[in-house]
Each structure stands twice: as structure tokens, then as C-alpha cells.
């Protein structure tokens, strides 16, 4: 796949991400019995463009005590990594077969946490640094069960190629064995994307806005775009892992929004306990079980 062939994927992913923000605001407004954004053209459909124009034209305020290089490097790194993972997504008309694409995906997702710690550390703000440290600990904790879960899906499909997994994901006896891992994968997705109930970097009563509290203008836009691109990609990745159907990705995205509007924030110590003492033993036991079943059937 060349860069020219990849450009439509990147363009449409950015457009979808902008309207995902509008869908989230409208969904939260519906759950909270209010109207939401409805003043721009066509009952609010132009709101993402208005928000983008406002954020891009705002002045980028940088604290005097911050590290200027890091405050520019962190948003660029976050947005670039969020776009890079779309190179691995197998689209229907542009299937990209790479034998180790799943391993490359794990490496990219693991690198995302570095951009967050750079964003919090570079501003020289205690609130931003504490929020970044929380995300760093959370990401490291949930990367282990995430990797084990992806290994589980690769064992079922007998491949590390996402395009091949997308072609293999149909309802068979082997695929029915992954049903218990679905809830584990959904929990890991919420933790890896720092969404409710695992949004500990944004505890308003403790850390204001979290690691991005000192960012504004284009730099803040890049951080937010990276976050929503990750949500969109994880939803589409779930459709590859669970079933070859876009309806699964729509369902996962709706679940993100529903949990955002209804679930309270989890306790931090319970979140770490869930990662190390619940999810990791559970995923290891499921990998052992599926390996024994497939070995017995072979």
C-alpha cells in the first residue's frame, strides 16, 4: 500500500472522527435531557467545523517555565501515532496483507503512552504531570492483558495478519470460544483509551483537565484528535477481532458513548487491582484453555 493509496483512509478517518465528537455531544445531551449543539447550520451538523476553526485560530499559550520542544513534540507524536495505526487496518477495497501486522500494532499502541508522559512532563505543571503519570501507570497495567487478549485471538485464527483475521472472523465453533473474552476486551479498550470509567487523568476535582491542562489552540486540537482517532480505530479493530461486520464497530462506538453518559468514575486502586489480579490471570487461563481445546481437536 503506497502513501497515495493510504491518503483516502486517513482523510475519511479524520472526517469520521470530527463527527464522532458531534455524536458524543448529542448523545450526552439526550441522556441529560437537553438539546446539545443546535445553533450552527443544519441543526448542529456544522458544529465540528466550527469547533475546529475556533481551536485552530486560538492563540497557543505556552507557560514560561515549560519545555517548548516537548510541548510541541508531544501533540505531534500523539496525532502521528494515531494516524499510523490506520495503515494496518484492512479496508474492503484496499486489503493490506502484512504477516506481522498484529505485532506492529502492539508496538504502536505501546508507544502511545510516551506521548502522554511527554505532554505532562513538558509543561512543568504538577497537575499535568500527575495526570500523565496516572495514564502511564494505567497504560502499562492494561497493556499486558491487551497483548494477551490479542494473542488469544491470533491463536484462534492461526495468524498474526489483521487482514487474514478479518477474512477468518465468521461464526464457527472456534470463534464461539472467544465469547468470554469479549467483556475482557471491552474493559481493556476503555482503559487504553482513557475513557469513562477509567478517565483518571481528568479527575476534575483533583487534576482539572489532566495532562492537557496547559495546552491550547492547535496543540490541544492535536491531542484531542489523537484520543478520538484511537476510539474510532479500537471500535473498528473490534469488528476485525470479533466479527467481520461494521455493525460491531457501530455497536462498540455506541457503547463508548453510553458508558460515558451513565457510568461513574472507577476507583484508582480498584482499577490497578482489576488489571493485575483479575484480567491477567483470566486471559492467561483462557489462552491455556483454547490451546488445549484446539490441540485436542487437531
C-alpha positions in Angstrom: 0.0 0.0 0.0 1.5 3.3 -1.1 1.1 6.7 0.6 -1.2 7.9 -2.1 -3.5 4.8 -1.6 -3.4 5.4 2.1 -4.5 9.1 1.9 -8.2 8.4 1.4 -8.2 6.2 4.5 -6.6 8.9 6.6 -8.9 11.6 5.2 -12.1 9.7 5.9 -10.9 8.7 9.4 -10.3 12.3 10.3 -13.8 13.3 8.9 -15.4 10.4 10.9 -13.5 11.5 14.0 -14.9 15.0 13.8 -18.5 13.8 13.5 -17.8 11.3 16.4 -17.3 14.4 18.6 -20.7 15.7 17.5 -22.3 12.3 18.1 -20.9 12.2 21.6 -22.1 15.7 22.5 -25.6 14.9 21.0 -25.7 11.6 22.9 -24.7 13.1 26.2 -27.3 15.9 25.7 -30.0 13.3 25.0 -29.1 11.3 28.2 -29.1 14.5 30.2 -32.4 15.8 28.8 -31.1 18.8 27.0 -30.6 19.8 23.3 -26.9 19.9 22.8 -25.2 21.8 20.0 -28.0 23.0 17.7 -27.2 26.6 16.7 -24.9 26.0 13.7 -26.2 25.2 10.3 -28.5 22.2 9.7 -29.4 21.8 13.4 -25.8 21.5 14.6 -24.3 19.3 11.8 -21.7 22.1 11.1 -20.6 22.2 14.8 -17.4 20.1 14.3 -16.2 22.5 11.6 -17.0 25.5 13.8 -15.1 23.9 16.7 -12.1 23.1 14.5 -12.0 26.7 13.2 -12.2 28.1 16.7 -9.4 25.9 18.1 -7.0 26.4 15.2 -7.4 30.2 15.3 -6.9 30.4 19.1 -3.6 31.7 20.4 -1.3 28.9 21.6 -0.4 29.9 25.2 2.8 28.2 26.5 3.9 28.7 30.1 7.3 30.3 30.5 8.6 27.5 32.7 7.6 24.8 30.3 9.9 22.9 27.8 8.9 24.4 24.4 10.3 21.4 22.4 8.4 18.8 24.4 5.1 20.8 24.3 5.3 20.8 20.5 6.7 17.2 20.2 4.0 15.5 22.4 0.9 16.6 20.4 2.6 15.9 17.1 3.7 12.4 18.3 0.3 11.6 19.6 -1.5 12.6 16.4 1.0 10.9 14.2 0.8 7.6 16.0 -3.0 7.7 16.0 -2.8 8.1 12.2 -0.1 5.4 11.8 -2.3 2.6 13.1 -4.7 3.2 10.2 -2.0 1.8 7.8 -2.6 -1.6 9.4 -6.4 -1.6 9.2 -7.7 -3.9 6.4 -10.3 -2.0 4.3 -12.6 -3.9 2.0 -11.2 -2.4 -1.2 -7.6 -2.0 -0.1 -6.6 -5.1 1.8 -3.1 -4.7 3.3 -1.6 -8.2 4.0 1.3 -8.0 6.4 2.4 -11.2 8.1 3.2 -9.5 11.4 0.7 -6.6 11.4 -0.6 -7.6 14.8 2.8 -7.3 16.4 3.4 -3.9 14.7 0.0 -2.8 16.1 1.0 -3.8 19.6 4.3 -1.8 19.2 2.5 1.3 18.1 -0.2 1.1 20.8 2.6 0.7 23.4 4.4 3.8 22.1 1.3 6.0 22.6 1.9 6.3 26.3 5.2 8.1 25.7 3.5 11.0 24.0 1.2 11.4 27.1 4.1 11.4 29.6 5.9 13.9 27.3 2.8 16.1 27.2 2.5 16.2 31.0 6.2 16.5 31.8 7.0 19.2 29.2 4.5 21.7 30.6 6.3 21.7 34.0 2.9 21.7 35.8 2.2 19.4 38.8 -1.4 18.8 37.7 -0.4 17.8 34.2 2.5 15.6 35.5 0.3 13.7 37.9 -2.3 13.2 35.2 0.3 11.9 32.8 1.8 9.6 35.5 -1.7 8.1 36.1 -2.2 7.4 32.4 1.3 5.9 32.2 0.7 3.5 35.0 -2.8 2.7 33.7 -1.5 2.1 30.2 1.4 -0.2 31.3 -1.0 -2.1 33.5 -3.6 -2.8 30.8 -1.1 -3.3 28.0 -0.3 -6.8 29.5 -3.9 -8.1 29.3 -4.3 -6.4 26.0 -1.4 -8.2 24.5 -2.6 -11.5 26.0 -6.0 -10.9 24.5 -4.6 -10.2 21.1 -2.6 -13.4 21.4 -5.8 -15.2 22.2 -7.4 -14.0 19.0 -4.3 -14.8 17.0 -4.3 -18.4 18.4 -7.9 -18.9 17.3 -7.3 -17.5 13.8 -3.8 -19.1 13.4 -2.3 -15.9 12.1 -0.7 -12.6 13.1 -2.1 -10.8 10.0 -5.0 -8.5 10.7 -6.3 -8.8 7.1 -6.3 -12.6 7.4 -8.0 -12.4 10.7 -10.7 -10.2 9.2 -11.3 -12.8 6.5 -11.4 -15.6 9.0 -13.8 -13.9 11.5 -17.0 -15.7 11.0 -19.3 -17.7 13.3 -17.7 -21.1 13.7 -17.1 -23.4 16.6 -13.7 -21.9 17.2 -15.0 -18.4 17.1 -17.7 -19.2 19.7 -14.9 -20.0 22.2 -13.9 -16.3 22.3 -17.3 -15.1 23.7 -15.9 -14.9 27.3 -13.0 -12.8 26.2 -15.3 -10.2 24.7 -16.0 -8.5 28.0 -12.3 -8.5 28.8 -11.5 -6.8 25.5 -14.2 -4.2 26.1 -12.7 -3.4 29.5 -9.2 -3.1 28.1 -10.4 -0.8 25.3 -12.0 1.6 27.8 -8.8 1.6 29.9 -6.4 2.0 26.9 -8.4 5.0 25.5 -8.7 6.7 28.9 -12.5 6.7 28.8 -15.1 6.5 31.5 -15.0 4.8 33.9 -11.1 4.8 33.6 -10.6 8.5 32.9 -8.3 9.0 35.9 -6.2 11.6 34.2 -9.1 14.0 34.1 -10.4 14.0 37.7 -11.9 17.5 37.6 -11.9 17.8 41.4 -8.3 16.7 41.6 -6.4 17.4 38.3 -8.5 20.0 36.4 -8.3 18.7 32.8 -5.4 16.2 33.3 -2.2 16.1 31.3 -3.5 18.6 28.7 -4.4 21.3 31.1 -1.7 23.7 29.8 -2.4 23.2 26.1 -4.5 25.4 23.9 -5.1 26.1 20.2 -3.6 23.7 17.7 -1.7 21.7 20.2 -4.8 20.9 22.2 -6.6 20.0 19.0 -3.9 17.5 18.1 -4.2 15.8 21.5 -8.0 15.6 21.3 -7.9 14.4 17.7 -5.5 11.6 18.7 -7.8 10.5 21.5 -10.9 10.3 19.3 -9.0 8.6 16.5 -7.9 5.9 18.9 -11.6 5.4 19.9 -12.6 5.1 16.3 -9.8 2.7 15.5 -10.4 0.5 18.5 -14.1 0.2 17.5 -13.1 -0.9 14.0 -10.4 -3.2 15.4 -13.1 -4.9 17.4 -15.0 -5.6 14.3 -11.9 -7.4 12.9 -11.3 -9.4 16.0 -14.9 -10.3 17.0 -16.8 -10.5 13.7 -16.3 -9.3 10.1 -19.0 -6.7 10.3 -19.1 -3.0 10.5 -22.2 -3.2 12.7 -19.9 -4.4 15.5 -17.9 -1.2 15.3 -21.1 0.9 15.4 -22.1 -1.1 18.5 -18.8 -0.6 20.2 -18.8 3.2 19.5 -22.3 3.4 20.9 -21.1 1.5 24.0 -18.3 4.1 24.5 -20.9 6.9 24.4 -23.4 5.1 26.6 -20.8 4.4 29.3 -19.5 8.0 29.1 -23.0 9.3 30.0 -24.1 6.7 32.6 -21.1 5.2 34.4 -19.3 6.8 37.4 -15.5 7.0 37.6 -13.9 3.9 39.0 -11.5 3.9 42.0 -7.9 4.1 41.0 -6.7 1.3 43.4 -9.5 -1.0 42.2 -8.6 -0.3 38.6 -5.0 -1.4 39.2 -6.3 -4.5 41.2 -8.6 -5.4 38.2 -5.6 -5.2 35.8 -3.1 -7.3 37.7 -5.2 -9.7 39.7 -8.3 -10.2 37.6 -7.7 -9.6 33.9 -4.1 -11.0 33.6 -4.9 -14.4 35.3 -8.2 -14.6 33.3 -6.6 -14.0 29.9 -3.8 -16.5 30.7 -6.3 -19.1 31.7 -8.3 -18.6 28.5 -5.2 -18.8 26.4 -4.3 -22.1 28.1 -7.9 -23.4 27.7 -8.2 -22.5 24.0 -4.7 -24.0 23.3 -5.7 -27.3 24.9 -9.1 -27.4 23.0 -7.5 -26.7 19.6 -4.8 -29.2 20.3 -7.4 -31.9 21.2 -9.4 -31.1 18.1 -6.4 -31.2 15.7 
